[in-house]
Amino acid sequence: MKRSIILILVAFCLSVPDHVNAQKKPVPINPHVAYAIDTAESDFQIRFRFMDPFGKLQEVFLNFPISQTFEMIDRFGVPGWIFEPYIDTPEDREQRRQILAAGLFRENHNTVEVDRDAFVTFYAPDFGRPIAEEIVRILSETGSDTRLNRIEIAMGFVQDIPYGIPKMRDSGKFYAGVITPPQILLEMYGDCDSKALLFASILVWLIGPEDIIFLNGKDHMLTAILGEPVNGDTFIRYKNKTYLLAETAGPGRTRLGEKGEYYSSTFTVEECKVPDTWIIPIQVIPPETITDKDKGYYASMLRILNTSQREFRIEVSGDGLNWQKLKIAPKHLLEISGFPVEGTLRILDSAHKGNREYDVLSGSLVNASWDSKKKKWLVISK
């Protein structure tokens, strides 16, 4: 939610509607969800049970220092008087800019709105990364730590947090209808934009902010993630790239690329620009070390890891006649399910005549890297 900021030279009486300050009753919680919060010494201890994308219940345990948590919650928001008339001078403008920045807001075309980049940058290290680390732990234990699984388990975590309209902590401040990640985790509810920002704060540690965009509609906000659509996925094109819908409002359990209940095709796009994010490495387990139980997961899956800093195009085929065209973003792992036991990988490269082909097996991991000196792709199949 945005609020107009009025610049005038002569003061006059202006009535500005108050922000939302009452919580509506959250929708019923998903039956598999369990939540508990305790205090021990100087920490909040949170236990949350949710369902992963494979239909398995998972539990995460999170600890947050009590004093720091409240300080970081109180950081967000700007005083209500920011919308009152004022004399437009360079000094006043700079003062207001500093006040907005301190509260993680910004001015945009004569409106005041949440500075989403500053918001995610501020909250992601302390309240997004611990959740991301729990996600990596869960996936690594079953040898299923992949980019797609990271995205979808993070979606499931946020979707299972009940949906509710935020209750603001201070009626004298403006919050644009958003509550912070620590407040969501303490009160265990949030609305669409609050949960989308929590999701982004988690995901920047799992896949990187450059793959995330925000979709801002009239009455709804969600994210979209860089990826290739399959099986009728809903996607958008932005700057010649394809992004799949990632609806986290809940309580519905939509998958990546699936339309949610609130989807509208009318929206504006905002990139997620968070500096200096360190991505938790994907824990890729070679097929020969996977247990019998886990082999079933990879039996019909080809996994291709792009270890380079540049995107490349491929085609894969199980029969040498029918080819599926795909793209792999830099530093990303692509999973192709339903792959036959033996097949062919073809790398498309305009710098060379013809397409180089490689024999590949399902259940294997293929590493592809660009050799900048030889100006060609190097492929190693394990």
C-alpha angles and dihedrals in degrees: 000000000000130000126207119243114210121211114200140160098212119051119234138163113281127183114210119187113244119250123254108287104164128076119225115219109274118245115259113290119248106266095238094055123103127179135183134169128193136171120230119180103311100341140088109228113203127189118189128179118199139154122261123218090266092061094255122132115240132187127208127192118206131184123197127176108249099221094045091047094056092043091054093047090051092051091072122084139043130243116269092235089071086087095053121106116274142171109269106230130143089250093052092046092052092047091052091046090055092048091050093047092049089056093045093253133120140195115248122179094332094316133102116230141159112281095228095189092053090043095054092040090054100044103031099077097053103028106021103042097055089056091046090052091052089051092052090048092052094048095042092055090063097036091246101115102139134141093252093048091048091055096046097045089050088051090051092050093053095039091056091057103097118254116243139151109256122257108216120230098215123032090202093064133071117231102168089234093294129124124197128252093253091051091049090052094047097045095029100223139084143160129248101280094039091051093044089055091048089050091051090048088057098039097053086072094048106044106358132258095264089073094054130083131174120230111208117197131175095267103005143053131196140153134249126206130213109257148114117272120235134178097012098316117174112241143157132220116231124171090346093305131109122236126188121218115257108192111189102163091102158159083142115082101226118169127228109292095019122120115245129215093266100044119139126175091221113087145117122243126233123182121228106237111181116159128224099005114169110215117220104238118249110251099226112188117204112239093243091064096049116109122240090256092055096043090077090064093056099033094101099024131100114202120199120187119199104207093179135093093239134071120246136191125230142177124210129195137178096198105027090244107070115052131194115209118216142164127218119205120221115285092004134130116223121201121201112193126200091036117159122243092260127026147141132261117203121192116208114213124166090200091071134048113248129005122279114227131205130191111236137182128217112251090037132115117229118201116203123185135170117239104211093192097049091034094225142101118263116207127194119184118200 
